[in-house]
Amino acid sequence: MIYLNNAATTWPKPEEVYQAADLSFRQMCSPLRASSREDCDTYPLLEEARKEVASFLGAADPERVVFTPGCTYSLNLAILGLPWQPGDVAVMSGLEHHAVSRPLRKAAREKGIRFEVAPWRPGVPIDLDFVERTLKAGRVRLVACTMASNVTGEILPVREVARLAHAHGALCLADAAQSAGLLPIDLASLGADLLACAGHKGLLAPPGVGVLAVAPGIHLNSLAEGGTGKDSGKHAMNLAHPLALEVGTHILPAIAGLAAGVKWIRKTGVDRIRAHEMTLAARFLAGLEGIPGVTVYGAKEPEARTGVVSLTLRGHAPKDLARRLSDERDIVTRAGFHCAPLAHETIGTLPGDGTLRFGVGYFNTESDIDAALDGLREAARG
């Protein structure tokens, strides 16, 4: 199998991740619910993992790093946990995933806010002039921006978005689902007030764990309440971070795998990972130029994108093309709308059938890319 669907879930994982998750599962107990800390060999795992992830993201206070069931939950918590008032405004890019756009639409329905979508054009993934004009008009509480599109692979200027938001008293939410582990992230220089990460993508963790980094001074209302293992004799939730936002039993095997994935990335080097994926993306983009009927969406320059490449081939529905590559060459891709119809509306593939998306990863090779190009050339010939 040639796996080119890393934008959905990275595969394979480093061996260290499998080992860490397996060991935790075999020895798992509930670290905050044991009769004594000594009863639980894995007690340090949770806080060690929190410190590891905080350090990796450049978060000064590990207790402002929250473990969630996934990036979608992290983004819902970041958006719906804000103290919205009727008439407040949110701004988002035109390339946002459902995990951002749906919570904002929910807030519009239920809390009376309004949202604006910043225009896109090839080479300019977010119109900063539009963002600034909307901020100047007032009442903007949040600007939400993906760091890299899961549809076009384009990298967005989050640092500049955060600067504009702060200049007008708004917060900045960065969706790092497609960038954490693939692009350098340092919260101090990035400026995002809220940053959400997916464990099972670039951070190479098992599914079932996400991260939300919350800047000091920001209070989020909880989406769920229940047991935390502390203050069990009180009716009210503990409002201290991260306990206020982490309820129920932690998914320790996934968190252990996340910590191992982050360690592997630090050992390997984000720059090395980025360089490898850029090389493969550049090879793929160059090969696509010679295939008649192919349309590639997003930036042409490899340095302006991640390893995500979405395309259409004239005369072939994306799902049919994906099935053909799978059946004939055992190549795994993803076709359709990628849980981001807003992005497809933005780039013009909705209405329509969406795109066929290729997502390269660190463990892909040049021969994988060449096989995909051969399959597309054959399809183009009929």
C-alpha positions as CSV (number, residue, x, y, z in Angstrom):
1,M,0.0,0.0,0.0
2,I,1.1,3.5,-0.8
3,Y,-0.4,5.8,1.8
4,L,-1.0,9.4,0.7
5,N,-3.7,10.4,3.1
6,N,-1.5,11.8,5.8
7,A,-3.6,15.0,6.0
8,A,-6.4,12.8,7.5
9,T,-4.3,10.7,9.8
10,T,-0.5,10.1,9.6
11,W,0.6,6.5,9.0
12,P,2.7,4.8,10.0
13,K,3.6,6.1,13.4
14,P,7.2,6.0,14.8
15,E,7.8,2.7,16.6
16,E,8.3,4.7,19.8
17,V,4.6,5.8,19.6
18,Y,3.3,2.3,19.3
19,Q,5.5,1.2,22.2
20,A,4.5,4.0,24.5
21,A,0.7,3.6,23.8
22,D,1.0,-0.2,24.3
23,L,2.9,0.1,27.6
24,S,0.5,2.7,29.0
25,F,-2.5,0.5,28.0
26,R,-1.0,-2.5,29.7
27,Q,-0.2,-0.7,32.9
28,M,-3.0,1.9,32.7
29,C,-4.8,3.0,35.8
30,S,-6.5,6.3,36.6
31,P,-3.8,8.7,37.9
32,L,-6.1,11.0,39.8
33,R,-8.3,8.3,41.2
34,A,-5.9,5.9,42.8
35,S,-5.9,5.4,46.5
36,S,-2.4,6.7,46.6
37,R,0.0,7.9,43.9
38,E,2.2,5.0,44.6
39,D,-0.6,2.7,43.6
40,C,-0.3,4.0,40.0
41,D,2.9,3.5,38.2
42,T,1.7,5.8,35.4
43,Y,0.9,8.7,37.6
44,P,3.7,10.9,36.3
45,L,2.7,10.2,32.7
46,L,0.0,12.8,32.5
47,E,2.0,15.8,33.8
48,E,5.2,14.7,32.0
49,A,3.2,14.6,28.8
50,R,1.7,18.0,29.5
51,K,5.1,19.5,30.1
52,E,6.5,17.9,26.9
53,V,3.7,19.3,24.7
54,A,3.9,22.7,26.4
55,S,7.6,22.9,25.8
56,F,7.1,21.8,22.2
57,L,4.5,24.5,21.5
58,G,6.4,27.2,23.5
59,A,3.7,27.5,26.1
60,A,5.2,29.0,29.2
61,D,2.7,27.4,31.7
62,P,2.0,23.7,31.1
63,E,-1.2,24.0,33.1
64,R,-2.6,26.2,30.3
65,V,-2.2,23.1,28.0
66,V,-5.4,21.1,28.0
67,F,-5.8,17.5,26.8
68,T,-9.1,16.9,24.9
69,P,-10.6,14.0,22.9
70,G,-9.4,15.6,19.7
71,C,-8.8,18.8,17.7
72,T,-12.5,19.2,16.9
73,Y,-13.3,19.2,20.6
74,S,-10.5,21.6,21.2
75,L,-11.8,24.1,18.6
76,N,-15.4,23.7,19.9
77,L,-14.1,24.4,23.4
78,A,-12.2,27.4,22.3
79,I,-15.1,28.9,20.3
80,L,-18.1,28.0,22.4
81,G,-16.3,28.5,25.7
82,L,-15.9,32.2,25.1
83,P,-18.3,34.6,26.8
84,W,-20.1,35.7,23.7
85,Q,-22.7,38.5,23.8
86,P,-25.4,39.2,21.2
87,G,-24.0,41.4,18.5
88,D,-20.4,40.2,18.9
89,V,-18.6,39.4,15.7
90,A,-16.2,36.6,14.7
91,V,-14.0,36.5,11.6
92,M,-12.7,33.4,9.9
93,S,-10.7,32.6,6.8
94,G,-12.5,31.1,3.8
95,L,-10.5,27.9,4.2
96,E,-11.8,26.8,7.6
97,H,-12.7,23.2,8.5
98,H,-16.1,22.2,9.8
99,A,-14.4,22.1,13.3
100,V,-14.2,26.0,13.1
101,S,-17.1,26.9,10.9
102,R,-19.8,24.8,12.5
103,P,-19.2,26.0,16.1
104,L,-19.2,29.6,14.8
105,R,-22.5,28.9,13.1
106,K,-23.8,27.4,16.3
107,A,-22.8,30.5,18.2
108,A,-24.6,32.6,15.6
109,R,-27.8,30.6,16.0
110,E,-27.7,30.3,19.8
111,K,-25.8,33.3,21.1
112,G,-26.7,36.0,18.5
113,I,-23.3,36.6,17.2
114,R,-22.4,37.4,13.6
115,F,-19.5,35.9,11.6
116,E,-17.6,37.2,8.5
117,V,-15.6,35.2,6.1
118,A,-12.4,36.7,4.8
119,P,-11.9,36.4,1.0
120,W,-9.4,34.1,-0.6
121,R,-7.6,34.3,-3.9
122,P,-4.8,32.2,-5.4
123,G,-1.6,33.2,-3.6
124,V,-3.4,35.1,-0.9
125,P,-5.1,32.6,1.4
126,I,-6.6,35.3,3.6
127,D,-7.4,38.9,2.8
128,L,-5.7,40.8,5.6
129,D,-7.2,44.1,4.5
130,F,-10.7,42.6,4.9
131,V,-9.8,41.3,8.3
132,E,-8.5,44.8,9.4
133,R,-11.6,46.6,8.0
134,T,-13.9,44.2,9.9
135,L,-11.9,44.7,13.1
136,K,-12.0,48.5,12.7
137,A,-15.8,48.3,12.4
138,G,-16.0,47.0,16.0
139,R,-17.5,44.3,18.1
140,V,-15.0,41.6,16.9
141,R,-14.3,39.2,19.7
142,L,-12.4,36.5,17.8
143,V,-10.5,36.0,14.6
144,A,-10.2,32.3,13.8
145,C,-7.6,31.1,11.2
146,T,-6.3,27.8,10.2
147,M,-2.5,27.7,10.1
148,A,-2.6,25.5,7.0
149,S,-5.5,24.4,4.9
150,N,-6.5,20.8,4.9
151,V,-7.8,21.3,1.3
152,T,-5.3,23.4,-0.5
153,G,-2.3,23.0,1.8
154,E,-1.8,26.8,1.8
155,I,0.0,28.2,4.8
156,L,-1.8,31.2,6.3
157,P,-0.1,34.2,8.0
158,V,-1.3,33.6,11.5
159,R,1.3,35.8,13.1
160,E,0.0,38.8,11.2
161,V,-3.6,37.8,11.8
162,A,-2.9,37.7,15.6
163,R,-1.2,41.1,15.4
164,L,-4.2,42.7,13.7
165,A,-6.6,41.0,16.2
166,H,-4.7,42.3,19.2
167,A,-4.4,45.8,17.8
168,H,-8.2,46.0,17.9
169,G,-8.9,44.2,21.2
170,A,-9.8,40.8,19.7
171,L,-8.5,37.3,20.4
172,C,-6.9,35.0,17.8
173,L,-7.6,31.3,17.5
174,A,-5.2,29.2,15.5
175,D,-6.2,25.8,14.1
176,A,-2.9,23.9,14.0
177,A,-4.5,20.6,13.0
178,Q,-2.5,20.6,9.7
179,S,0.6,22.3,11.0
180,A,1.6,21.1,14.5
181,G,4.6,18.8,14.0
182,L,5.0,20.0,10.4
183,L,5.7,23.7,10.8
184,P,7.6,25.4,13.6
185,I,5.2,26.7,16.3
186,D,6.2,29.0,19.1
187,L,3.3,30.5,20.9
188,A,5.3,33.4,22.2
189,S,6.2,34.6,18.7
190,L,3.0,33.3,17.0
191,G,0.8,35.4,19.2
192,A,-2.2,33.2,19.1
193,D,-4.4,33.3,22.3
194,L,-5.9,29.9,21.6
195,L,-4.2,27.1,19.6
196,A,-5.7,23.7,18.9
197,C,-3.8,20.7,17.7
198,A,-4.7,17.2,16.5
199,G,-2.7,14.4,18.0
200,H,-3.2,11.8,15.3
201,K,-2.0,14.0,12.4
202,G,1.4,15.8,12.4
203,L,2.1,15.0,16.0
204,L,2.1,11.3,15.1
205,A,-0.1,10.2,18.1
206,P,-2.9,7.6,18.2
207,P,-6.4,8.9,17.6
208,G,-8.4,10.1,20.6
209,V,-6.3,13.0,21.9
210,G,-6.1,16.7,21.0
211,V,-4.6,19.7,22.6
212,L,-5.8,23.2,23.4
213,A,-3.3,25.8,24.5
214,V,-5.0,28.7,26.3
215,A,-3.1,31.9,26.9
216,P,-2.9,33.3,30.5
217,G,-5.8,35.5,31.4
218,I,-8.3,33.8,29.2
219,H,-11.2,32.0,30.9
220,L,-13.2,29.5,28.9
221,N,-16.6,28.1,30.0
222,S,-16.6,24.3,30.1
223,L,-18.5,22.3,27.5
224,A,-18.8,19.3,29.8
225,E,-18.7,18.9,33.5
226,G,-18.2,15.9,35.7
227,G,-15.5,14.2,37.7
228,T,-11.9,15.3,37.5
229,G,-10.5,13.2,40.4
230,K,-10.0,16.2,42.6
231,D,-12.4,18.1,44.8
232,S,-14.7,15.1,44.5
233,G,-16.6,16.2,47.7
234,K,-17.7,19.5,46.2
235,H,-20.7,20.0,44.0
236,A,-19.2,22.8,41.9
237,M,-16.5,22.2,39.2
238,N,-12.9,23.1,40.0
239,L,-12.3,26.2,37.9
240,A,-8.5,25.9,37.9
241,H,-6.8,25.0,34.6
242,P,-6.5,22.4,33.3
243,L,-9.0,20.6,35.6
244,A,-11.9,22.9,34.6
245,L,-11.7,21.7,31.0
246,E,-10.6,18.1,31.4
247,V,-13.4,15.9,32.7
248,G,-13.7,12.1,33.0
249,T,-10.9,9.6,32.7
250,H,-8.0,10.6,30.5
251,I,-7.2,8.5,27.5
252,L,-3.7,7.7,28.8
253,P,-2.5,5.4,26.0
254,A,-3.3,8.2,23.4
255,I,-1.6,10.8,25.7
256,A,1.4,8.5,26.1
257,G,1.6,8.1,22.4
258,L,1.3,11.9,21.9
259,A,4.2,12.5,24.2
260,A,6.3,9.9,22.4
261,G,5.3,11.4,19.1
262,V,6.4,14.9,20.2
263,K,9.7,13.5,21.5
264,W,10.3,11.8,18.2
265,I,9.6,15.0,16.3
266,R,12.0,17.0,18.5
267,K,14.7,14.3,18.0
268,T,14.1,14.2,14.2
269,G,13.7,18.0,13.8
270,V,10.7,19.9,12.5
271,D,12.9,21.5,9.9
272,R,14.0,18.1,8.6
273,I,10.4,16.9,8.5
274,R,9.4,20.1,6.7
275,A,12.2,19.8,4.2
276,H,11.4,16.2,3.3
277,E,7.7,16.9,2.8
278,M,8.4,20.0,0.7
279,T,10.7,18.0,-1.5
280,L,8.1,15.4,-2.2
281,A,5.4,18.1,-2.7
282,A,7.6,19.9,-5.2
283,R,8.2,16.7,-7.1
284,F,4.5,15.9,-7.2
285,L,3.6,19.5,-8.3
286,A,6.2,19.5,-11.0
287,G,5.0,16.1,-12.3
288,L,1.4,17.3,-12.4
289,E,2.2,20.2,-14.7
290,G,2.7,17.7,-17.6
291,I,-0.6,15.9,-17.1
292,P,-3.4,17.3,-19.4
293,G,-6.6,18.1,-17.7
294,V,-5.2,18.4,-14.2
295,T,-6.1,21.5,-12.1
296,V,-4.2,22.0,-8.9
297,Y,-5.7,24.2,-6.2
298,G,-3.7,26.6,-3.9
299,A,-0.3,28.1,-4.1
300,K,2.1,26.9,-6.8
301,E,5.2,27.4,-4.7
302,P,6.0,24.4,-2.4
303,E,7.3,26.7,0.3
304,A,3.9,28.3,0.6
305,R,2.1,25.0,1.3
306,T,2.3,21.9,3.3
307,G,2.4,18.4,1.8
308,V,-1.3,18.6,0.9
309,V,-2.1,18.8,-2.8
310,S,-5.7,18.9,-4.0
311,L,-6.6,18.5,-7.6
312,T,-9.2,17.6,-10.2
313,L,-8.8,15.7,-13.5
314,R,-11.1,16.7,-16.3
315,G,-13.5,13.9,-17.1
316,H,-13.0,12.1,-13.8
317,A,-15.1,12.5,-10.7
318,P,-12.7,12.7,-7.7
319,K,-14.2,9.7,-6.0
320,D,-14.0,7.6,-9.1
321,L,-10.4,8.6,-9.6
322,A,-9.6,7.8,-5.9
323,R,-11.2,4.4,-6.3
324,R,-9.2,3.7,-9.5
325,L,-5.9,4.6,-7.9
326,S,-6.8,2.3,-5.0
327,D,-8.0,-0.6,-7.0
328,E,-5.3,-0.6,-9.6
329,R,-2.3,0.7,-7.7
330,D,-3.1,0.3,-4.0
331,I,-2.7,4.1,-3.5
332,V,-4.7,5.6,-0.6
333,T,-6.0,9.2,-1.1
334,R,-9.1,11.0,-0.1
335,A,-11.8,12.4,-2.4
336,G,-14.7,14.7,-1.7
337,F,-15.1,17.8,0.5
338,H,-12.7,16.9,3.3
339,C,-15.1,18.1,6.0
340,A,-14.5,21.7,4.7
341,P,-17.3,22.7,2.4
342,L,-16.5,26.4,3.1
343,A,-13.0,25.9,1.7
344,H,-14.5,24.1,-1.4
345,E,-17.0,27.0,-1.9
346,T,-14.0,29.4,-1.6
347,I,-11.9,27.7,-4.3
348,G,-14.8,26.8,-6.5
349,T,-15.2,23.1,-6.2
350,L,-18.6,23.2,-4.5
351,P,-21.1,23.0,-6.1
352,G,-19.4,20.1,-7.7
353,D,-17.6,16.9,-6.6
354,G,-14.9,18.5,-4.5
355,T,-11.3,17.4,-5.1
356,L,-8.9,14.5,-4.9
357,R,-6.5,15.1,-2.1
358,F,-3.0,13.8,-1.7
359,G,-1.3,14.2,1.6
360,V,2.4,13.3,1.8
361,G,4.1,12.5,5.1
362,Y,7.6,12.0,6.4
363,F,7.5,8.3,5.8
364,N,6.6,8.7,2.1
365,T,9.3,8.3,-0.6
366,E,10.0,9.6,-4.1
367,S,8.8,6.3,-5.5
368,D,5.4,6.8,-3.8
369,I,5.1,10.2,-5.6
370,D,6.2,8.7,-8.9
371,A,3.6,5.9,-8.6
372,A,0.9,8.4,-8.0
373,L,1.9,10.5,-11.0
374,D,2.0,7.3,-13.2
375,G,-1.5,6.5,-12.0
376,L,-2.8,10.0,-12.9
377,R,-1.1,9.9,-16.3
378,E,-2.7,6.7,-17.1
379,A,-6.1,8.0,-16.0
380,A,-5.6,11.1,-18.1
381,R,-5.1,9.0,-21.2
382,G,-8.4,7.4,-20.6
